[in-house]
Each structure stands twice: as structure tokens, then as C-alpha cells.
Amino acid sequence: MITNETRRESYEAILPKITDRKSLILEIMKDRAMTAHEITEELLAKGYIKYYDRNFVSPRLTELKEEGRAIVVGKKYCPRTQRNVSVWKAVERSDQQNG
């Protein structure tokens, strides 16, 4: 079916960008616990993204969690959303192997 084929082609075209985004997010977090908002703000401040877009970060955090490369370590109040939000932390490769 043509729609399935074009959908697959589109996904394959963006796949390298997704991997790059995940790498950027892990680089920003390093050993710090951060919210999606804080990660987005830092990416913006460092010039990795041109405007505030939490959707640049949030789906990648979910994927990193599914891959065992990030975990939710708590929650905290976010002044931007006026709600409690998840706090994320990157999982070290050695932590993955020992855990």
C-alpha cells in the first residue's frame, strides 16, 4: 500500500535526526537530574534548537526510558506549566550492565 510505503520512507528519513536528538539530550543531562523543560531551555540557550519546543525533548525521553538509557527519578514543580513534572536522569552504561 502506498501510504504504508511513504510512511516508512518518512520515518527512515528522520531516524538519524532522532538519534542525534537523543545524543544531545544525554549530553545535556550528563549526571544531572532534569525536567524536559530544563533540558529544552538548555538546548535553546546553547543554540542546538532555534525556539522553545518541548516536543523536541519529551518523545526522545520516553524512547530513552524504553531503551533503558534514562529513568524518572522524581518530580518537581515547573513554573512554566504550573504543574508537577517528571525529573529525568541519564543511566550510565555501567549502571545498565550492573543493574
Sequence and secondary structure as in RCSB ss.txt:
>XXXX:A:sequence
MITNETRRESYEAILPKITDRKSLILEIMKDRAMTAHEITEELLAKGYIKYYDRNFVSPRLTELKEEGRAIVVGK
KYCPRTQRNVSVWKAVERSDQQNG
>XXXX:A:secstr
 HHHHHHHHHHHHHHHHHHHHHHHHHHHHTT EE HHHHHHHHHHTTSSSS  GGGTHHHHHHHHHTTSEEEEEE
EEETTTTEEEEEEEE  HHHHHH 
